[in-house]
Amino acid sequence: MKKILFILSLAFYTMAGQAQSSSLRQTVEEGIKTSIKQTENREWKEAFATCRQMDALIYAEEQKTGKAAPDLHYLVTKERLRMYMRSNNNERSKTQLEQMAVYVEQAQSDALQEDLLMSQAGYYQKFGMTDKSLQCYKQLILKQTAGKDEAAIDACYQDMLKQAEASNNASLTSAMNKLYAHWQDSIRTAKAAQELQTLKDDYTLSQNTLKEKEEKISTQQGVIVILCILAVALAGALLFLFGMMVKNMAQAKKLKKSLAIANENNGQKSRFIQNISKQITPSLEAIEKAPNQSKKHIEGLKALMEHTQRYMELETTREERYELKELNINTLCERIMNQTKEQFKPEVSAVLNVPRVNIRTHAEALESILTYLLGNAALHTETGKITLEFKKRSAHTGQFIVTDTGSGIPEEKRSNLFKPFAEVHDLTTGDGLGLPTCSLIAYKLNGTLRLDEEYKKGTRFVLELHS
């Protein structure tokens, strides 16, 4: 063993005497490889001796050239850190990290700074300080993504993940996955906040438009008053003034009608924005406080936006009735029940009581209502049965009735059952737009959807259609 150390020492000093600073780096790198092989062979004393010899070579070169080489000292100290961490020596490992930080400060090197963060993360992970390890990885990714756009940052995360997987670094892979997921969630949250701000801006614009119309109405009314006074004072011009008055009154009537429509629409928009803010805020706060649990809140926000868009489209076109065609409802209802009963609990039976008759309706619109009502019944019925039936009330009127033996709807919630945005909902369980949307579709089908208040053994919805 002493012979091996003597040969190694002689080789180091020979190379040190013959090489410049670049060859000294190669010597240090070769010495580190030698140290690694020695530890693999459990020659720990020899490995530490190798590190001391490398330090001696570096100091000799520094005295010879008068230039410090903190980057080479850093490499040797990093090798000692590896050996101490492998032997589970926490205190010595910590000392080496502190010395490495000193060399990085002297070298003023971004590459060494990033390497030091990786070494610190590995140290904290090794000795059970997972939170500090994650902070090191976070600082590392922040340095690498500073000043970059969204696409470049995403590419940086992807590169880090690939490097971690390729090197089988489980701790780095886990940390990068967490940081990447958190970054993606923050991007989605920012987009959701931007969409909300857009809605608020639209509301402000509509309020300004309304104010302008009110001012215009006031002006027209003033003109009418002036014309009336002139009509009394100037009897000779009565007919002319009367014509002007009638004309202005007609214009004022049109403006009032326009104002009434604008007030109604803006009232609906106001309720929508106020309530959607209350709906979104809990999910945004949950995403901020618990990024790891944000997926279901993100999905809830997406569903709310989709359902809101669909409801607003239906509300805008509510006077555009669906085109009605002759349809055999038994075939349609049988298919809907077969598809929906897969969602029923094992103790719940499906009952279909629809005669083979034709009515004039719109197949897709009717199917969307019945599918939702049956699916909603399946969620709230543990035992018993769910029934879909059709009753002919007159030559042009029929009723689809969906009944379940579930828990029923509490009295305090019935008044707002078909009103959108009336309550704040937990978006992870639903947004309360299902029944209001079905009610709008029923209206466009020339019908109504209501809750049977007298039914007490569960829940019963009645869809009445007029052809």
C-alpha positions in Angstrom: 0.0 0.0 0.0 2.8 2.4 0.9 4.4 1.6 -2.5 1.2 2.6 -4.3 1.1 5.9 -2.3 4.7 6.6 -3.2 4.1 6.0 -6.9 1.0 8.2 -6.9 2.8 11.0 -5.0 5.7 10.8 -7.4 3.3 11.1 -10.4 1.6 14.1 -8.9 4.8 16.0 -8.2 6.2 15.1 -11.6 3.1 16.4 -13.4 3.1 19.5 -11.2 6.7 20.3 -12.2 6.0 19.9 -15.9 2.5 21.4 -16.4 1.0 24.9 -16.6 -2.3 25.8 -14.9 -4.4 23.9 -17.5 -2.4 20.7 -16.9 -2.7 21.3 -13.2 -6.5 21.1 -13.6 -6.1 17.8 -15.5 -3.9 16.6 -12.7 -6.5 17.5 -10.1 -9.2 15.9 -12.1 -7.1 12.7 -12.5 -6.4 12.8 -8.7 -10.2 13.0 -8.0 -10.7 9.9 -10.2 -8.0 8.2 -8.3 -9.6 9.1 -5.0 -13.0 7.7 -6.2 -11.4 4.4 -7.1 -9.6 4.2 -3.7 -12.9 4.7 -1.9 -14.5 2.1 -4.0 -11.8 -0.3 -2.8 -12.3 0.9 0.8 -8.9 2.6 0.8 -10.2 5.6 2.8 -6.9 6.7 4.2 -5.2 6.6 0.8 -8.1 8.6 -0.7 -7.8 11.4 1.9 -4.0 11.4 1.4 -4.6 11.8 -2.3 -6.7 14.9 -1.6 -4.0 16.4 0.6 -1.4 15.8 -2.1 -3.7 17.6 -4.6 -4.0 20.6 -2.2 -0.2 20.7 -1.9 0.1 20.8 -5.7 -2.4 23.7 -5.9 -0.7 25.7 -3.1 2.6 25.2 -4.8 1.3 26.4 -8.1 -0.3 29.4 -6.4 3.0 30.4 -4.8 4.8 30.0 -8.1 2.4 32.0 -10.2 1.0 34.4 -7.5 -2.5 33.6 -8.7 -5.2 32.0 -6.5 -7.0 28.9 -7.8 -10.3 28.7 -5.8 -11.9 26.7 -8.5 -9.4 23.9 -8.1 -9.6 24.0 -4.3 -13.4 23.8 -4.8 -13.0 20.5 -6.8 -10.8 18.9 -4.1 -13.2 20.0 -1.3 -16.1 18.7 -3.2 -14.4 15.3 -3.3 -13.9 15.3 0.4 -17.6 16.2 0.8 -18.4 13.1 -1.3 -16.3 10.9 1.0 -17.7 12.3 4.2 -21.3 12.0 3.0 -20.7 8.4 1.9 -19.4 7.7 5.4 -22.5 9.5 6.9 -20.3 12.1 8.7 -22.7 15.0 9.0 -20.5 17.5 10.8 -17.5 17.1 8.5 -19.8 17.2 5.4 -21.2 20.5 6.7 -17.7 21.9 7.1 -16.8 21.0 3.6 -19.9 22.7 2.2 -19.1 25.9 4.1 -15.5 25.8 2.7 -16.9 25.2 -0.8 -19.1 28.4 -0.4 -15.9 30.4 0.5 -14.2 29.2 -2.7 -17.3 30.0 -4.8 -17.3 33.5 -3.4 -13.6 33.9 -4.3 -14.1 32.5 -7.8 -17.2 34.6 -8.6 -18.4 31.8 -11.0 -22.0 31.2 -11.9 -21.2 27.6 -12.9 -19.7 26.9 -9.4 -22.6 28.7 -7.7 -25.1 26.3 -9.5 -22.8 23.3 -8.7 -22.7 24.4 -5.0 -26.5 24.6 -4.9 -26.7 21.0 -6.3 -24.2 19.8 -3.7 -26.1 21.6 -0.9 -29.3 20.0 -2.1 -27.7 16.5 -2.0 -26.3 17.1 1.5 -29.7 18.2 2.9 -31.5 15.3 1.2 -28.9 12.9 2.5 -29.3 14.0 6.1 -33.1 14.2 6.1 -33.6 18.0 5.6 -36.0 17.6 2.7 -37.4 21.2 2.9 -34.0 22.8 2.7 -33.1 20.5 -0.2 -36.2 21.6 -2.1 -35.2 25.3 -1.5 -31.8 24.7 -3.0 -33.4 23.1 -6.1 -35.8 26.1 -6.3 -32.9 28.6 -6.1 -31.1 26.6 -8.9 -34.1 26.7 -11.2 -34.7 30.4 -10.5 -31.1 31.2 -11.5 -31.4 29.2 -14.7 -34.8 30.7 -15.7 -34.1 34.3 -14.8 -35.2 36.7 -17.5 -36.7 34.0 -19.8 -40.2 33.9 -21.3 -42.8 31.2 -20.5 -41.7 28.9 -23.3 -38.0 29.1 -22.4 -38.8 28.4 -18.7 -40.9 25.4 -19.6 -38.0 24.1 -21.8 -35.6 24.6 -18.9 -37.8 22.6 -16.5 -38.0 19.8 -19.2 -34.2 19.8 -19.6 -33.7 19.5 -15.8 -36.2 16.7 -15.6 -34.5 14.8 -18.4 -31.0 15.3 -16.7 -32.4 14.1 -13.4 -34.0 11.0 -14.9 -30.9 10.2 -17.0 -28.6 10.4 -13.9 -31.1 8.3 -11.8 -31.2 11.2 -9.3 -34.4 10.4 -7.5 -34.4 13.4 -5.2 -33.7 15.9 -8.1 -36.5 14.2 -10.1 -39.0 14.5 -7.3 -38.0 18.1 -6.6 -38.2 19.1 -10.2 -41.6 17.5 -10.6 -42.9 19.4 -7.6 -41.5 22.7 -8.8 -42.7 22.2 -12.3 -46.2 21.4 -11.2 -46.3 24.4 -8.9 -45.1 26.6 -11.8 -47.7 25.3 -14.1 -50.4 25.9 -11.5 -49.2 29.5 -11.0 -49.5 30.0 -14.8 -53.1 28.6 -14.8 -54.0 30.7 -11.8 -52.7 33.9 -13.5 -54.7 33.1 -16.7 -57.9 32.5 -14.6 -57.3 35.9 -12.8 -56.8 37.6 -16.2 -60.1 36.2 -17.5 -61.9 37.4 -14.3 -60.3 40.9 -14.9 -61.6 40.9 -18.5 -65.1 40.2 -17.2 -64.8 43.1 -14.7 -63.6 45.4 -17.5 -66.6 44.4 -19.7 -68.9 45.2 -16.8 -67.3 48.6 -16.3 -67.7 49.4 -20.0 -71.4 48.5 -19.9 -71.9 50.7 -16.9 -70.4 53.6 -18.7 -72.6 52.9 -21.7 -75.6 52.9 -19.5 -74.6 56.2 -17.9 -74.3 57.8 -21.4 -77.8 56.5 -22.3 -79.3 58.0 -19.1 -77.7 61.3 -19.8 -79.1 61.2 -23.3 -82.6 60.5 -22.0 -82.3 63.4 -19.6 -81.4 65.6 -22.5 -84.4 64.4 -24.6 -86.7 65.0 -21.7 -85.4 68.5 -21.3 -86.1 69.2 -25.0 -89.7 67.9 -24.5 -90.3 70.3 -21.6 -88.9 73.2 -23.6 -91.1 72.3 -26.5 -94.2 72.2 -24.3 -93.4 75.6 -22.9 -92.9 77.0 -26.3 -96.2 75.4 -27.5 -98.1 77.3 -24.8 -96.3 80.6 -25.5 -96.5 80.3 -29.3 -100.0 79.3 -30.1 -99.5 80.1 -33.8 -96.8 77.5 -34.0 -98.8 74.8 -32.1 -98.9 72.3 -34.9 -95.2 72.5 -35.6 -94.3 72.3 -32.0 -96.8 69.4 -31.4 -95.1 67.4 -34.2 -91.7 68.1 -32.7 -93.0 67.0 -29.3 -94.4 63.8 -30.6 -91.2 63.0 -32.5 -89.1 63.6 -29.4 -91.5 61.6 -27.2 -91.2 58.7 -29.6 -87.4 58.9 -29.4 -87.5 59.1 -25.6 -89.8 56.0 -25.5 -87.3 54.1 -27.7 -84.5 55.2 -25.5 -86.4 54.2 -22.3 -87.1 50.7 -23.8 -83.4 50.4 -24.7 -82.5 51.5 -21.2 -84.8 48.9 -19.7 -83.2 46.2 -21.7 -79.7 47.5 -20.9 -80.6 47.6 -17.2 -81.9 44.0 -17.2 -78.8 42.7 -19.1 -76.4 44.7 -16.9 -78.2 43.5 -13.8 -77.6 39.9 -14.9 -74.0 40.6 -15.8 -73.5 42.3 -12.4 -74.9 39.3 -10.5 -72.8 37.0 -12.7 -69.5 38.9 -12.0 -70.2 39.3 -8.3 -71.1 35.6 -7.8 -68.3 34.3 -10.0 -65.8 36.2 -8.0 -67.1 34.5 -4.9 -67.0 31.2 -6.7 -63.4 31.6 -7.9 -61.9 33.1 -4.8 -62.0 30.0 -2.6 -60.3 27.9 -5.3 -57.7 30.5 -6.0 -56.9 30.7 -2.3 -56.7 26.9 -2.0 -54.3 26.8 -5.0 -52.1 29.4 -3.3 -52.1 27.7 0.1 -51.8 24.1 -1.1 -50.2 23.8 -4.6 -50.0 20.0 -4.4 -53.8 19.8 -4.0 -54.6 22.3 -6.7 -55.5 20.0 -9.6 -59.1 19.4 -8.5 -59.5 23.2 -8.0 -58.1 23.9 -11.5 -60.5 21.4 -12.9 -63.4 23.0 -11.0 -62.4 26.5 -12.4 -62.3 25.1 -16.0 -65.7 23.4 -15.5 -67.2 26.7 -14.2 -65.9 28.6 -17.2 -67.2 26.0 -19.6 -70.6 25.8 -17.9 -70.9 29.6 -17.6 -70.1 30.1 -21.3 -72.7 27.5 -22.3 -75.3 29.1 -20.0 -74.6 32.6 -21.3 -74.9 31.4 -25.0 -78.2 29.8 -24.2 -79.5 32.9 -22.3 -78.4 35.1 -25.3 -80.4 32.9 -27.7 -83.3 32.0 -25.5 -85.9 33.4 -27.9 -84.4 31.3 -30.8 -86.5 28.2 -30.3 -85.2 24.7 -31.3 -86.5 23.2 -34.5 -89.0 20.5 -33.6 -89.4 17.2 -35.5 -91.4 14.0 -35.0 -89.6 11.6 -32.7 -90.4 8.2 -31.2 -89.7 9.0 -27.5 -89.7 5.4 -26.3 -86.6 4.6 -28.4 -84.8 7.8 -27.2 -85.7 7.3 -23.5 -84.7 3.6 -23.6 -81.3 4.5 -24.9 -80.8 7.3 -22.3 -81.8 5.0 -19.4 -79.4 2.3 -20.6 -76.5 4.7 -20.8 -77.3 6.4 -17.5 -78.1 3.4 -15.3 -74.4 2.5 -15.3 -74.0 5.3 -12.8 -76.7 3.9 -10.5 -75.7 2.4 -7.1 -76.0 -1.4 -6.9 -79.1 -1.2 -4.7 -80.9 1.2 -7.1 -83.1 -0.2 -9.8 -84.0 1.6 -13.1 -87.7 1.9 -14.1 -88.8 3.1 -17.6 -92.4 3.8 -18.3 -92.6 5.5 -21.7 -95.2 4.5 -24.3 -94.3 4.1 -28.0 -95.6 7.4 -29.2 -94.3 10.2 -31.4 -94.1 13.8 -30.3 -92.6 16.9 -31.9 -89.4 17.9 -30.1 -85.6 18.3 -30.6 -83.8 15.1 -29.8 -80.4 16.4 -28.7 -81.9 19.1 -26.5 -84.3 16.7 -24.8 -81.6 14.1 -24.3 -79.3 16.6 -22.6 -82.0 17.5 -20.0 -83.1 13.9 -19.3 -79.4 12.7 -19.1 -78.6 15.4 -16.5 -81.7 14.7 -14.4 -81.1 11.0 -14.3 -77.4 11.5 -13.6 -78.2 13.9 -10.8 -80.7 11.4 -9.4 -78.0 8.7 -9.4 -75.7 10.9 -7.3 -78.2 11.4 -4.5 -79.9 7.9 -4.5 -78.4 5.1 -2.4 -81.3 2.6 -2.5 -84.7 2.2 -4.1 -85.4 3.2 -7.7 -85.1 5.9 -10.3 -88.0 6.2 -12.7 -88.3 7.9 -16.1 -91.9 8.2 -17.4 -93.9 10.1 -19.9 -97.6 11.2 -19.6 -99.7 12.7 -22.4 -101.7 15.6 -20.9 -103.4 16.9 -24.0 -103.1 16.8 -27.8 -100.2 19.2 -27.7 -98.8 18.8 -24.2 -96.8 16.0 -22.6 -94.7 15.6 -19.4 -91.5 13.7 -18.8 -91.2 12.9 -15.1 -87.9 11.8 -13.4 -88.4 10.5 -9.9 -85.9 9.1 -7.4 -86.2 7.7 -3.8 -83.1 9.6 -2.6 -82.5 12.1 0.1 -84.6 14.9 -1.4 -83.8 18.6 -1.7 -83.7 20.7 1.5 -86.4 23.4 1.7 -83.9 26.2 2.0 -82.3 25.4 -1.3 -85.5 25.0 -3.4 -86.1 28.7 -4.0 -82.7 29.1 -5.8 -82.7 25.8 -7.5 -83.1 27.2 -11.1 -81.3 30.5 -10.5 -77.7 30.7 -11.7 -74.9 32.3 -9.6 -77.3 32.6 -6.6 -75.1 30.8 -4.2 -71.4 30.2 -3.7 -70.5 26.5 -4.4 -67.5 24.3 -3.7 -66.2 24.0 -7.3 -64.6 20.7 -6.6 -68.1 19.2 -6.2 -70.1 21.3 -8.7 -71.0 24.8 -9.7 -74.9 24.8 -9.5 -75.4 25.6 -13.2 -76.8 22.3 -14.2 -80.5 22.9 -13.4 -80.5 26.6 -14.6 -79.0 25.4 -17.9 -81.6 22.6 -18.2 -84.3 25.2 -17.5 -83.1 27.4 -20.4 -83.0 24.5 -22.8 -86.6 23.6 -21.7 -87.6 27.2 -22.5 -86.1 26.9 -26.0 -88.0 23.7 -26.4 -91.2 25.6 -25.7 -91.6 24.0 -22.3 -90.8 24.4 -18.6 -88.8 22.4 -16.0 -89.9 22.5 -12.4 -89.6 20.6 -9.1 -92.7 18.8 -7.8 -93.0 20.5 -4.4 -95.7 18.1 -3.2 -93.6 14.9 -3.7 -92.1 13.9 -0.3 -90.6 10.4 -0.8 -87.5 11.7 -2.6 -87.2 14.1 -5.5 -89.4 14.5 -8.6 -88.7 16.8 -11.6 -91.4 17.5 -14.2 -90.4 18.6 -17.8 -93.6 19.8 -19.6 -93.3 20.3 -23.3 -95.8 22.0 -25.7 -95.7 21.2 -29.4 
